[in-house]
C-alpha cells in the first residue's frame, strides 16, 4: 500500500493595525476593558450606517502589493449571514465575489529548500466579538467587533506541517515589514484555518476537512499532524473521511468534528446595500506600491551580498522589522556593518526583548546607535561601559551618546603615563602574582587587568592596559 500525501490549504485571518475600526470610529486596540470600544455601528443597532475606513483598504492593498497580487480596480462588499452571539448584526460585512486582491504568491525556505505557495485572494472583512467562557456561564466582549480583518486564502500548495508553518511565518513577516499588522499570535491578531485532505500519488484529492481558528504556529503544526494521523487511520480501516468543520483542542492535542461543512449558499451572501463599492485608480495603486519598504527576504539577501554578513547574522537581523530598520539606519549613518551587526545582535536584542511577549521594543534611534559605536571604535569608551550609555539613551531619543558618556563620567582614560603609574602601584602591591607571571603563568595577567579596571572604575582602554601590564611585569 502506498503512502498517503497530504494536501493543505490555509485561510489566514490577520487583524490590521489601523487606529480605528473598519466601519466606525471606535478605537482598534487590544486589551481594553470589555465592551468599552463599541458604538451603535459595531454593536449592530438597527438603522445605523457604516463608513469605510480608508486606511484599512490601503493596508489591504499594500499587503496585496507585497505578495504580488493583482489589485482590483473595482471591488465591493457583501453580507455573509449567520447567527452567532459574537456577531450582533447577524451578518458579517465581507467581500464575496469581488475581493480587493487576487492571486499572488509567497516564497520561503523550508528544510533548506525554496518553496512557493500561491494565494487565491485577499479580501477585507470585519472581525467578530469574543465569547468568554467561565464555568457554566458565557459572556461576550464586542471590542473586537468591526476590527478590520484581512482574509488570505491560499491554493492547496502545501503538503506538510513544516511547509504550512514556514509559510505562515513568512506571511506574518511580510505583513509586519509592510506595517499593516503586528501579527501577534497571542493577541489573536493572526489566526489560521487549515483545509486538509489525503490522497495516494496519482489519485484525485480526497475529501477535505477544515480545522478552524488555530491561534498559534504551534497549534497549526499539532493540528495538521493530528489530522493527517486521524484521516490515515480512517482510510486504512476502510472508512470514509467526512467533509466537516473541526475544532482542535490545544490542551488535549486532539481534534473533533463540530458540524458538517457549510457551503457558501448557507451564508446567503448578498451585496451590502449600505456601502459604496471600492474604486481604485492606477495612480492610487502606484502610490501604495511606491510606499512599500524593502521586505525581509530581500534585506536578508542584501546583508549577505552587499554587507558581507553571514547567513546566520542576516537572518537574526531581519527577524523583526524594527531590528532591521535600526541596523540599516546605523549603517547609513556611518557605522561599520559587521560591528553594528554584532552590537545589535548582542546588546540591543538582549535589551529589547520584552519578557513573555512577541516582538521586540527598541529604545534607541539608529543615529544614537551609530554615535555610540563610533565612540567605542575611537576608544573613548569600552564595550562594557557602552551598556551604561545604552541604558541612559534608552527611551530617550534626544540623548546624545557623547553627552551620556560625559554625564556618566565614563570617558576612557587613554593617558598612557597615568595608567603606567597605576599599574606600577598595583604590581608593587601584589608581588606574589607578579612572580607567578614571571615564572610563566600567563593566566595572572587577567588578574592585573581586573585590578586596574577596578582602580579606574572600568574606564581604562583594555587594549592599552593589557599591553602595558605585560611589558611592566616583564621588566
Ligand atoms: Zn464602533
Boltz pocket constraint, residues with backbone or C-beta under 6 A from the ligand:
constraints:
  - pocket:
      binder: B
      contacts: [[A, 21], [A, 24], [A, 25], [A, 26], [A, 37], [A, 38], [A, 39], [A, 40], [A, 41], [A, 42], [A, 43], [A, 145], [A, 146]]
      max_distance: 6.0
